[in-house]
Amino acid sequence: MLGVFAQIKAVRRRAQSLAKLNLELAQLEMKQKATALGIAGGMAVGAVFLVFYAIGFGLAAAAAGLAEALSLWLSLLIVAGTILLVVAILGVLARRYASRAMPPQPSQAIEEAQRTLKTAQGNA
């Protein structure tokens, strides 16, 4: 009879341990997703910031093109084009990091908890 109680306590400890590990996994996964979303947000803000600079350089290029010879405004247009290229790259990277954070739930931890529950129900 004493062995049964010891086994029950061991099973309870294992179940508590599994629950604790699943919680830690969920916390780690949510932290990784929050980091990816933060990086994506920062890159998106950088892209928006640079778009405003590109518009400014484009307008300056148009003004310089009207007032000066070809070389000055052409160089300003090249700078504006380069800024827009950087904006496009940052936008693609921001989208990639944002997709890593979706869906905003700890899917790995949920799957592991479901497998643990199925295993526990199978042994009961």
N, CA, C and O atoms as CSV, one atom per row, in Angstrom:
chain,resi,resn,atom,element,x,y,z
A,1,MET,N,N,0.822,-1.188,0.000
A,1,MET,CA,C,0.000,0.000,0.000
A,1,MET,C,C,0.866,1.252,0.000
A,1,MET,O,O,0.527,2.256,-0.627
A,2,LEU,N,N,1.977,1.183,0.704
A,2,LEU,CA,C,2.866,2.343,0.783
A,2,LEU,C,C,3.484,2.640,-0.574
A,2,LEU,O,O,3.717,3.804,-0.900
A,3,GLY,N,N,3.752,1.618,-1.367
A,3,GLY,CA,C,4.337,1.798,-2.689
A,3,GLY,C,C,3.400,2.536,-3.637
A,3,GLY,O,O,3.859,3.285,-4.501
A,4,VAL,N,N,2.100,2.335,-3.487
A,4,VAL,CA,C,1.110,3.005,-4.345
A,4,VAL,C,C,1.145,4.502,-4.085
A,4,VAL,O,O,1.129,5.298,-5.023
A,5,PHE,N,N,1.193,4.889,-2.808
A,5,PHE,CA,C,1.237,6.317,-2.469
A,5,PHE,C,C,2.513,6.962,-2.967
A,5,PHE,O,O,2.494,8.113,-3.404
A,6,ALA,N,N,3.594,6.259,-2.911
A,6,ALA,CA,C,4.868,6.781,-3.409
A,6,ALA,C,C,4.805,6.974,-4.922
A,6,ALA,O,O,5.319,7.954,-5.459
A,7,GLN,N,N,4.173,6.030,-5.588
A,7,GLN,CA,C,4.035,6.163,-7.041
A,7,GLN,C,C,3.113,7.326,-7.399
A,7,GLN,O,O,3.370,8.046,-8.364
A,8,ILE,N,N,2.055,7.512,-6.639
A,8,ILE,CA,C,1.142,8.634,-6.883
A,8,ILE,C,C,1.881,9.960,-6.698
A,8,ILE,O,O,1.720,10.884,-7.495
A,9,LYS,N,N,2.687,10.044,-5.649
A,9,LYS,CA,C,3.464,11.271,-5.413
A,9,LYS,C,C,4.464,11.501,-6.548
A,9,LYS,O,O,4.662,12.638,-6.977
A,10,ALA,N,N,5.083,10.444,-7.027
A,10,ALA,CA,C,6.050,10.568,-8.121
A,10,ALA,C,C,5.363,11.043,-9.393
A,10,ALA,O,O,5.892,11.885,-10.119
A,11,VAL,N,N,4.185,10.500,-9.655
A,11,VAL,CA,C,3.430,10.925,-10.849
A,11,VAL,C,C,3.032,12.385,-10.709
A,11,VAL,O,O,3.116,13.149,-11.671
A,12,ARG,N,N,2.600,12.775,-9.514
A,12,ARG,CA,C,2.207,14.171,-9.284
A,12,ARG,C,C,3.398,15.111,-9.479
A,12,ARG,O,O,3.262,16.174,-10.084
A,13,ARG,N,N,4.559,14.718,-8.969
A,13,ARG,CA,C,5.765,15.543,-9.135
A,13,ARG,C,C,6.134,15.664,-10.610
A,13,ARG,O,O,6.507,16.741,-11.076
A,14,ARG,N,N,6.029,14.563,-11.339
A,14,ARG,CA,C,6.341,14.599,-12.776
A,14,ARG,C,C,5.361,15.490,-13.529
A,14,ARG,O,O,5.754,16.233,-14.428
A,15,ALA,N,N,4.097,15.415,-13.164
A,15,ALA,CA,C,3.084,16.252,-13.816
A,15,ALA,C,C,3.351,17.727,-13.525
A,15,ALA,O,O,3.242,18.573,-14.413
A,16,GLN,N,N,3.700,18.024,-12.279
A,16,GLN,CA,C,4.027,19.409,-11.934
A,16,GLN,C,C,5.267,19.871,-12.677
A,16,GLN,O,O,5.333,21.011,-13.136
A,17,SER,N,N,6.236,19.000,-12.793
A,17,SER,CA,C,7.461,19.333,-13.518
A,17,SER,C,C,7.167,19.599,-14.990
A,17,SER,O,O,7.687,20.553,-15.568
A,18,LEU,N,N,6.335,18.755,-15.596
A,18,LEU,CA,C,5.967,18.956,-17.003
A,18,LEU,C,C,5.197,20.265,-17.188
A,18,LEU,O,O,5.420,20.993,-18.155
A,19,ALA,N,N,4.300,20.552,-16.262
A,19,ALA,CA,C,3.539,21.800,-16.357
A,19,ALA,C,C,4.478,23.005,-16.247
A,19,ALA,O,O,4.327,23.986,-16.976
A,20,LYS,N,N,5.439,22.925,-15.336
A,20,LYS,CA,C,6.399,24.018,-15.162
A,20,LYS,C,C,7.263,24.185,-16.419
A,20,LYS,O,O,7.525,25.308,-16.850
A,21,LEU,N,N,7.699,23.077,-16.996
A,21,LEU,CA,C,8.502,23.150,-18.216
A,21,LEU,C,C,7.695,23.729,-19.378
A,21,LEU,O,O,8.219,24.509,-20.173
A,22,ASN,N,N,6.425,23.348,-19.476
A,22,ASN,CA,C,5.570,23.907,-20.530
A,22,ASN,C,C,5.395,25.412,-20.343
A,22,ASN,O,O,5.388,26.158,-21.321
A,23,LEU,N,N,5.254,25.859,-19.111
A,23,LEU,CA,C,5.125,27.290,-18.839
A,23,LEU,C,C,6.410,28.025,-19.220
A,23,LEU,O,O,6.358,29.099,-19.820
A,24,GLU,N,N,7.553,27.453,-18.876
A,24,GLU,CA,C,8.834,28.066,-19.250
A,24,GLU,C,C,8.990,28.130,-20.762
A,24,GLU,O,O,9.482,29.125,-21.294
A,25,LEU,N,N,8.572,27.070,-21.464
A,25,LEU,CA,C,8.633,27.059,-22.927
A,25,LEU,C,C,7.746,28.157,-23.511
A,25,LEU,O,O,8.141,28.847,-24.452
A,26,ALA,N,N,6.549,28.315,-22.950
A,26,ALA,CA,C,5.633,29.359,-23.432
A,26,ALA,C,C,6.238,30.746,-23.217
A,26,ALA,O,O,6.152,31.603,-24.096
A,27,GLN,N,N,6.849,30.968,-22.054
A,27,GLN,CA,C,7.463,32.266,-21.773
A,27,GLN,C,C,8.620,32.542,-22.729
A,27,GLN,O,O,8.754,33.655,-23.237
A,28,LEU,N,N,9.443,31.550,-22.972
A,28,LEU,CA,C,10.574,31.726,-23.879
A,28,LEU,C,C,10.097,32.016,-25.300
A,28,LEU,O,O,10.642,32.882,-25.984
A,29,GLU,N,N,9.083,31.289,-25.731
A,29,GLU,CA,C,8.564,31.487,-27.088
A,29,GLU,C,C,7.942,32.883,-27.240
A,29,GLU,O,O,8.142,33.538,-28.263
A,30,MET,N,N,7.201,33.334,-26.243
A,30,MET,CA,C,6.599,34.663,-26.319
A,30,MET,C,C,7.678,35.749,-26.304
A,30,MET,O,O,7.529,36.776,-26.967
A,31,LYS,N,N,8.750,35.533,-25.561
A,31,LYS,CA,C,9.848,36.502,-25.527
A,31,LYS,C,C,10.504,36.591,-26.905
A,31,LYS,O,O,10.820,37.688,-27.366
A,32,GLN,N,N,10.714,35.446,-27.569
A,32,GLN,CA,C,11.310,35.447,-28.904
A,32,GLN,C,C,10.406,36.172,-29.902
A,32,GLN,O,O,10.886,36.935,-30.740
A,33,LYS,N,N,9.114,35.934,-29.811
A,33,LYS,CA,C,8.185,36.589,-30.732
A,33,LYS,C,C,8.101,38.088,-30.467
A,33,LYS,O,O,8.001,38.878,-31.406
A,34,ALA,N,N,8.141,38.484,-29.203
A,34,ALA,CA,C,8.112,39.907,-28.882
A,34,ALA,C,C,9.378,40.601,-29.397
A,34,ALA,O,O,9.314,41.732,-29.878
A,35,THR,N,N,10.520,39.929,-29.298
A,35,THR,CA,C,11.769,40.488,-29.816
A,35,THR,C,C,11.700,40.663,-31.324
A,35,THR,O,O,12.100,41.702,-31.849
A,36,ALA,N,N,11.194,39.651,-32.024
A,36,ALA,CA,C,11.072,39.747,-33.483
A,36,ALA,C,C,10.123,40.865,-33.882
A,36,ALA,O,O,10.377,41.579,-34.853
A,37,LEU,N,N,9.029,41.025,-33.140
A,37,LEU,CA,C,8.081,42.089,-33.440
A,37,LEU,C,C,8.695,43.461,-33.157
A,37,LEU,O,O,8.438,44.414,-33.893
A,38,GLY,N,N,9.498,43.571,-32.104
A,38,GLY,CA,C,10.177,44.826,-31.808
A,38,GLY,C,C,11.177,45.204,-32.889
A,38,GLY,O,O,11.263,46.367,-33.281
A,39,ILE,N,N,11.928,44.227,-33.369
A,39,ILE,CA,C,12.890,44.482,-34.454
A,39,ILE,C,C,12.153,44.909,-35.713
A,39,ILE,O,O,12.574,45.843,-36.395
A,40,ALA,N,N,11.050,44.226,-36.025
A,40,ALA,CA,C,10.267,44.583,-37.209
A,40,ALA,C,C,9.726,46.003,-37.091
A,40,ALA,O,O,9.737,46.757,-38.065
A,41,GLY,N,N,9.259,46.364,-35.917
A,41,GLY,CA,C,8.745,47.716,-35.705
A,41,GLY,C,C,9.831,48.767,-35.878
A,41,GLY,O,O,9.602,49.814,-36.483
A,42,GLY,N,N,11.010,48.482,-35.345
A,42,GLY,CA,C,12.126,49.425,-35.484
A,42,GLY,C,C,12.539,49.615,-36.931
A,42,GLY,O,O,12.818,50.733,-37.365
A,43,MET,N,N,12.578,48.515,-37.679
A,43,MET,CA,C,12.933,48.620,-39.091
A,43,MET,C,C,11.861,49.362,-39.880
A,43,MET,O,O,12.180,50.132,-40.786
A,44,ALA,N,N,10.605,49.139,-39.547
A,44,ALA,CA,C,9.520,49.841,-40.228
A,44,ALA,C,C,9.589,51.339,-39.945
A,44,ALA,O,O,9.372,52.152,-40.843
A,45,VAL,N,N,9.888,51.703,-38.707
A,45,VAL,CA,C,10.035,53.128,-38.372
A,45,VAL,C,C,11.204,53.724,-39.146
A,45,VAL,O,O,11.109,54.841,-39.653
A,46,GLY,N,N,12.312,52.980,-39.240
A,46,GLY,CA,C,13.458,53.449,-40.023
A,46,GLY,C,C,13.105,53.626,-41.489
A,46,GLY,O,O,13.547,54.585,-42.122
A,47,ALA,N,N,12.311,52.708,-42.036
A,47,ALA,CA,C,11.904,52.808,-43.437
A,47,ALA,C,C,11.029,54.043,-43.661
A,47,ALA,O,O,11.212,54.766,-44.641
A,48,VAL,N,N,10.083,54.284,-42.760
A,48,VAL,CA,C,9.217,55.463,-42.883
A,48,VAL,C,C,10.044,56.737,-42.773
A,48,VAL,O,O,9.830,57.687,-43.527
A,49,PHE,N,N,10.968,56.759,-41.854
A,49,PHE,CA,C,11.844,57.916,-41.667
A,49,PHE,C,C,12.623,58.209,-42.952
A,49,PHE,O,O,12.723,59.360,-43.377
A,50,LEU,N,N,13.167,57.168,-43.559
A,50,LEU,CA,C,13.951,57.352,-44.781
A,50,LEU,C,C,13.082,57.717,-45.991
A,50,LEU,O,O,13.565,58.377,-46.911
A,51,VAL,N,N,11.831,57.307,-46.007
A,51,VAL,CA,C,10.940,57.708,-47.098
A,51,VAL,C,C,10.778,59.229,-47.106
A,51,VAL,O,O,10.769,59.853,-48.167
A,52,PHE,N,N,10.654,59.810,-45.937
A,52,PHE,CA,C,10.532,61.274,-45.879
A,52,PHE,C,C,11.799,61.952,-46.404
A,52,PHE,O,O,11.718,62.964,-47.101
A,53,TYR,N,N,12.950,61.407,-46.079
A,53,TYR,CA,C,14.196,61.942,-46.624
A,53,TYR,C,C,14.240,61.779,-48.147
A,53,TYR,O,O,14.678,62.690,-48.849
A,54,ALA,N,N,13.797,60.645,-48.655
A,54,ALA,CA,C,13.791,60.414,-50.104
A,54,ALA,C,C,12.885,61.413,-50.813
A,54,ALA,O,O,13.229,61.918,-51.881
A,55,ILE,N,N,11.739,61.694,-50.226
A,55,ILE,CA,C,10.844,62.690,-50.814
A,55,ILE,C,C,11.519,64.059,-50.820
A,55,ILE,O,O,11.437,64.798,-51.801
A,56,GLY,N,N,12.179,64.383,-49.729
A,56,GLY,CA,C,12.896,65.661,-49.657
A,56,GLY,C,C,13.995,65.755,-50.707
A,56,GLY,O,O,14.147,66.784,-51.365
A,57,PHE,N,N,14.767,64.668,-50.864
A,57,PHE,CA,C,15.816,64.680,-51.888
A,57,PHE,C,C,15.215,64.735,-53.294
A,57,PHE,O,O,15.775,65.383,-54.179
A,58,GLY,N,N,14.095,64.068,-53.505
A,58,GLY,CA,C,13.444,64.124,-54.809
A,58,GLY,C,C,12.981,65.531,-55.146
A,58,GLY,O,O,13.153,65.995,-56.274
A,59,LEU,N,N,12.400,66.204,-54.177
A,59,LEU,CA,C,11.980,67.583,-54.399
A,59,LEU,C,C,13.170,68.512,-54.594
A,59,LEU,O,O,13.131,69.415,-55.429
A,60,ALA,N,N,14.224,68.288,-53.823
A,60,ALA,CA,C,15.432,69.110,-53.992
A,60,ALA,C,C,16.049,68.870,-55.366
A,60,ALA,O,O,16.575,69.795,-55.985
A,61,ALA,N,N,15.983,67.635,-55.837
A,61,ALA,CA,C,16.517,67.318,-57.160
A,61,ALA,C,C,15.711,68.013,-58.254
A,61,ALA,O,O,16.276,68.523,-59.222
A,62,ALA,N,N,14.407,68.030,-58.097
A,62,ALA,CA,C,13.570,68.716,-59.096
A,62,ALA,C,C,13.867,70.207,-59.106
A,62,ALA,O,O,13.966,70.818,-60.170
A,63,ALA,N,N,14.010,70.793,-57.919
A,63,ALA,CA,C,14.311,72.226,-57.835
A,63,ALA,C,C,15.693,72.525,-58.409
A,63,ALA,O,O,15.870,73.498,-59.141
A,64,ALA,N,N,16.662,71.694,-58.077
A,64,ALA,CA,C,18.013,71.912,-58.599
A,64,ALA,C,C,18.056,71.685,-60.098
A,64,ALA,O,O,18.832,72.339,-60.794
A,65,GLY,N,N,17.247,70.782,-60.607
A,65,GLY,CA,C,17.199,70.519,-62.041
A,65,GLY,C,C,16.666,71.709,-62.822
A,65,GLY,O,O,17.101,71.972,-63.943
A,66,LEU,N,N,15.750,72.406,-62.239
A,66,LEU,CA,C,15.223,73.595,-62.902
A,66,LEU,C,C,16.209,74.759,-62.869
A,66,LEU,O,O,16.261,75.566,-63.797
A,67,ALA,N,N,16.980,74.836,-61.806
A,67,ALA,CA,C,17.841,76.000,-61.620
A,67,ALA,C,C,19.277,75.790,-62.076
A,67,ALA,O,O,19.981,76.764,-62.341
A,68,GLU,N,N,19.715,74.583,-62.171
A,68,GLU,CA,C,21.127,74.312,-62.442
A,68,GLU,C,C,21.312,73.395,-63.647
A,68,GLU,O,O,20.360,73.021,-64.332
A,69,ALA,N,N,22.517,73.067,-63.865
A,69,ALA,CA,C,22.853,72.144,-64.958
A,69,ALA,C,C,22.518,70.707,-64.556
A,69,ALA,O,O,22.154,70.439,-63.411
A,70,LEU,N,N,22.643,69.828,-65.476
A,70,LEU,CA,C,22.238,68.444,-65.305
A,70,LEU,C,C,22.974,67.725,-64.172
A,70,LEU,O,O,22.354,66.924,-63.472
A,71,SER,N,N,24.222,67.966,-63.970
A,71,SER,CA,C,25.003,67.177,-63.028
A,71,SER,C,C,24.526,67.280,-61.586
A,71,SER,O,O,24.522,66.269,-60.884
A,72,LEU,N,N,24.129,68.440,-61.119
A,72,LEU,CA,C,23.708,68.591,-59.729
A,72,LEU,C,C,22.399,67.851,-59.465
A,72,LEU,O,O,22.312,67.072,-58.516
A,73,TRP,N,N,21.405,68.081,-60.277
A,73,TRP,CA,C,20.136,67.429,-60.007
A,73,TRP,C,C,20.190,65.926,-60.275
A,73,TRP,O,O,19.484,65.147,-59.635
A,74,LEU,N,N,21.016,65.535,-61.209
A,74,LEU,CA,C,21.164,64.107,-61.453
A,74,LEU,C,C,21.787,63.420,-60.242
A,74,LEU,O,O,21.376,62.324,-59.863
A,75,SER,N,N,22.766,64.063,-59.646
A,75,SER,CA,C,23.372,63.469,-58.444
A,75,SER,C,C,22.373,63.421,-57.292
A,75,SER,O,O,22.376,62.468,-56.512
A,76,LEU,N,N,21.525,64.430,-57.177
A,76,LEU,CA,C,20.508,64.393,-56.120
A,76,LEU,C,C,19.473,63.294,-56.376
A,76,LEU,O,O,19.004,62.647,-55.440
A,77,LEU,N,N,19.125,63.090,-57.636
A,77,LEU,CA,C,18.202,61.998,-57.956
A,77,LEU,C,C,18.805,60.632,-57.649
A,77,LEU,O,O,18.106,59.726,-57.195
A,78,ILE,N,N,20.087,60.490,-57.895
A,78,ILE,CA,C,20.763,59.227,-57.573
A,78,ILE,C,C,20.719,58.968,-56.068
A,78,ILE,O,O,20.483,57.842,-55.631
A,79,VAL,N,N,20.950,60.020,-55.278
A,79,VAL,CA,C,20.873,59.874,-53.817
A,79,VAL,C,C,19.456,59.483,-53.398
A,79,VAL,O,O,19.274,58.601,-52.558
A,80,ALA,N,N,18.455,60.141,-53.983
A,80,ALA,CA,C,17.071,59.802,-53.635
A,80,ALA,C,C,16.754,58.345,-54.007
A,80,ALA,O,O,16.088,57.641,-53.248
A,81,GLY,N,N,17.229,57.902,-55.165
A,81,GLY,CA,C,17.013,56.517,-55.572
A,81,GLY,C,C,17.682,55.532,-54.627
A,81,GLY,O,O,17.121,54.481,-54.316
A,82,THR,N,N,18.877,55.872,-54.174
A,82,THR,CA,C,19.583,55.008,-53.228
A,82,THR,C,C,18.824,54.915,-51.907
A,82,THR,O,O,18.708,53.835,-51.328
A,83,ILE,N,N,18.313,56.040,-51.436
A,83,ILE,CA,C,17.537,56.032,-50.184
A,83,ILE,C,C,16.289,55.166,-50.350
A,83,ILE,O,O,15.941,54.398,-49.453
A,84,LEU,N,N,15.619,55.287,-51.487
A,84,LEU,CA,C,14.436,54.453,-51.716
A,84,LEU,C,C,14.793,52.962,-51.773
A,84,LEU,O,O,14.003,52.119,-51.348
A,85,LEU,N,N,15.951,52.647,-52.283
A,85,LEU,CA,C,16.401,51.251,-52.304
A,85,LEU,C,C,16.599,50.736,-50.875
A,85,LEU,O,O,16.212,49.612,-50.554
A,86,VAL,N,N,17.199,51.557,-50.029
A,86,VAL,CA,C,17.388,51.180,-48.622
A,86,VAL,C,C,16.032,51.010,-47.940
A,86,VAL,O,O,15.847,50.092,-47.142
A,87,VAL,N,N,15.090,51.892,-48.253
A,87,VAL,CA,C,13.740,51.787,-47.690
A,87,VAL,C,C,13.109,50.455,-48.086
A,87,VAL,O,O,12.506,49.780,-47.252
A,88,ALA,N,N,13.247,50.079,-49.355
A,88,ALA,CA,C,12.676,48.811,-49.819
A,88,ALA,C,C,13.296,47.629,-49.086
A,88,ALA,O,O,12.585,46.704,-48.695
A,89,ILE,N,N,14.600,47.646,-48.896
A,89,ILE,CA,C,15.281,46.554,-48.189
A,89,ILE,C,C,14.806,46.477,-46.740
A,89,ILE,O,O,14.524,45.390,-46.238
A,90,LEU,N,N,14.715,47.637,-46.060
A,90,LEU,CA,C,14.238,47.649,-44.678
A,90,LEU,C,C,12.793,47.164,-44.585
A,90,LEU,O,O,12.429,46.468,-43.637
A,91,GLY,N,N,11.983,47.525,-45.554
A,91,GLY,CA,C,10.594,47.066,-45.554
A,91,GLY,C,C,10.492,45.555,-45.687
A,91,GLY,O,O,9.701,44.919,-44.991
A,92,VAL,N,N,11.294,44.979,-46.583
A,92,VAL,CA,C,11.291,43.519,-46.753
A,92,VAL,C,C,11.775,42.833,-45.472
A,92,VAL,O,O,11.186,41.842,-45.039
A,93,LEU,N,N,12.835,43.350,-44.871
A,93,LEU,CA,C,13.339,42.755,-43.624
A,93,LEU,C,C,12.327,42.893,-42.488
A,93,LEU,O,O,12.158,41.969,-41.692
A,94,ALA,N,N,11.654,44.044,-42.408
A,94,ALA,CA,C,10.640,44.242,-41.366
A,94,ALA,C,C,9.503,43.247,-41.532
A,94,ALA,O,O,9.008,42.696,-40.549
A,95,ARG,N,N,9.092,43.019,-42.760
A,95,ARG,CA,C,8.021,42.059,-43.007
A,95,ARG,C,C,8.449,40.650,-42.611
A,95,ARG,O,O,7.663,39.894,-42.041
A,96,ARG,N,N,9.693,40.299,-42.913
A,96,ARG,CA,C,10.203,38.972,-42.566
A,96,ARG,C,C,10.221,38.777,-41.042
A,96,ARG,O,O,9.816,37.726,-40.547
A,97,TYR,N,N,10.693,39.793,-40.298
A,97,TYR,CA,C,10.722,39.672,-38.840
A,97,TYR,C,C,9.308,39.651,-38.259
A,97,TYR,O,O,9.045,38.936,-37.292
A,98,ALA,N,N,8.400,40.432,-38.844
A,98,ALA,CA,C,7.024,40.439,-38.350
A,98,ALA,C,C,6.364,39.086,-38.566
A,98,ALA,O,O,5.579,38.643,-37.727
A,99,SER,N,N,6.669,38.421,-39.675
A,99,SER,CA,C,6.072,37.106,-39.921
A,99,SER,C,C,6.571,36.065,-38.928
A,99,SER,O,O,5.877,35.083,-38.664
A,100,ARG,N,N,7.757,36.263,-38.379
A,100,ARG,CA,C,8.272,35.326,-37.363
A,100,ARG,C,C,7.496,35.426,-36.066
A,100,ARG,O,O,7.448,34.472,-35.290
A,101,ALA,N,N,6.891,36.574,-35.830
A,101,ALA,CA,C,6.163,36.789,-34.579
A,101,ALA,C,C,4.705,36.371,-34.675
A,101,ALA,O,O,3.973,36.475,-33.691
A,102,MET,N,N,4.270,35.907,-35.824
A,102,MET,CA,C,2.873,35.558,-36.023
A,102,MET,C,C,2.705,34.050,-36.039
A,102,MET,O,O,3.575,33.366,-36.578
A,103,PRO,N,N,1.669,33.506,-35.497
A,103,PRO,CA,C,0.649,34.151,-34.690
A,103,PRO,C,C,1.194,34.474,-33.301
A,103,PRO,O,O,2.105,33.803,-32.818
A,104,PRO,N,N,0.635,35.500,-32.662
A,104,PRO,CA,C,1.180,35.928,-31.368
A,104,PRO,C,C,0.747,35.041,-30.206
A,104,PRO,O,O,0.195,35.526,-29.218
A,105,GLN,N,N,0.994,33.764,-30.327
A,105,GLN,CA,C,0.709,32.818,-29.245
A,105,GLN,C,C,1.808,31.762,-29.220
A,105,GLN,O,O,2.418,31.478,-30.252
A,106,PRO,N,N,2.059,31.193,-28.082
A,106,PRO,CA,C,3.142,30.202,-27.962
A,106,PRO,C,C,2.720,28.852,-28.539
A,106,PRO,O,O,2.366,27.939,-27.793
A,107,SER,N,N,2.758,28.728,-29.855
A,107,SER,CA,C,2.243,27.518,-30.508
A,107,SER,C,C,3.030,26.267,-30.126
A,107,SER,O,O,2.433,25.203,-29.959
A,108,GLN,N,N,4.335,26.363,-29.984
A,108,GLN,CA,C,5.127,25.192,-29.605
A,108,GLN,C,C,4.746,24.709,-28.206
A,108,GLN,O,O,4.627,23.506,-27.970
A,109,ALA,N,N,4.557,25.643,-27.289
A,109,ALA,CA,C,4.189,25.267,-25.919
A,109,ALA,C,C,2.791,24.651,-25.882
A,109,ALA,O,O,2.545,23.709,-25.128
A,110,ILE,N,N,1.878,25.183,-26.696
A,110,ILE,CA,C,0.525,24.634,-26.736
A,110,ILE,C,C,0.543,23.215,-27.284
A,110,ILE,O,O,-0.121,22.327,-26.750
A,111,GLU,N,N,1.312,23.004,-28.360
A,111,GLU,CA,C,1.419,21.658,-28.928
A,111,GLU,C,C,2.014,20.681,-27.916
A,111,GLU,O,O,1.541,19.552,-27.790
A,112,GLU,N,N,3.039,21.109,-27.200
A,112,GLU,CA,C,3.668,20.236,-26.210
A,112,GLU,C,C,2.705,19.926,-25.073
A,112,GLU,O,O,2.670,18.797,-24.585
A,113,ALA,N,N,1.928,20.908,-24.647
A,113,ALA,CA,C,0.951,20.677,-23.581
A,113,ALA,C,C,-0.124,19.692,-24.043
A,113,ALA,O,O,-0.564,18.842,-23.268
A,114,GLN,N,N,-0.544,19.805,-25.302
A,114,GLN,CA,C,-1.548,18.870,-25.829
A,114,GLN,C,C,-0.990,17.448,-25.890
A,114,GLN,O,O,-1.685,16.486,-25.562
A,115,ARG,N,N,0.285,17.324,-26.319
A,115,ARG,CA,C,0.899,15.987,-26.355
A,115,ARG,C,C,1.032,15.411,-24.953
A,115,ARG,O,O,0.806,14.218,-24.749
A,116,THR,N,N,1.395,16.242,-23.992
A,116,THR,CA,C,1.537,15.791,-22.609
A,116,THR,C,C,0.186,15.336,-22.072
A,116,THR,O,O,0.088,14.315,-21.392
A,117,LEU,N,N,-0.860,16.109,-22.387
A,117,LEU,CA,C,-2.198,15.751,-21.928
A,117,LEU,C,C,-2.647,14.435,-22.534
A,117,LEU,O,O,-3.219,13.599,-21.835
A,118,LYS,N,N,-2.400,14.233,-23.825
A,118,LYS,CA,C,-2.771,12.972,-24.475
A,118,LYS,C,C,-2.013,11.793,-23.865
A,118,LYS,O,O,-2.579,10.718,-23.662
A,119,THR,N,N,-0.718,12.006,-23.573
A,119,THR,CA,C,0.081,10.939,-22.960
A,119,THR,C,C,-0.431,10.617,-21.564
A,119,THR,O,O,-0.511,9.448,-21.184
A,120,ALA,N,N,-0.779,11.646,-20.800
A,120,ALA,CA,C,-1.270,11.430,-19.440
A,120,ALA,C,C,-2.617,10.725,-19.470
A,120,ALA,O,O,-2.887,9.866,-18.631
A,121,GLN,N,N,-3.458,11.079,-20.422
A,121,GLN,CA,C,-4.773,10.427,-20.520
A,121,GLN,C,C,-4.626,8.973,-20.991
A,121,GLN,O,O,-5.401,8.102,-20.599
A,122,GLY,N,N,-3.643,8.734,-21.818
A,122,GLY,CA,C,-3.404,7.361,-22.303
A,122,GLY,C,C,-2.913,6.446,-21.205
A,122,GLY,O,O,-3.192,5.247,-21.224
A,123,ASN,N,N,-2.178,6.999,-20.240
A,123,ASN,CA,C,-1.640,6.189,-19.125
A,123,ASN,C,C,-2.610,6.045,-17.995
A,123,ASN,O,O,-2.434,5.176,-17.140
A,124,ALA,N,N,-3.634,6.869,-17.959
A,124,ALA,CA,C,-4.571,6.837,-16.816
A,124,ALA,C,C,-5.550,5.694,-16.918
A,124,ALA,O,O,-6.399,5.529,-16.042
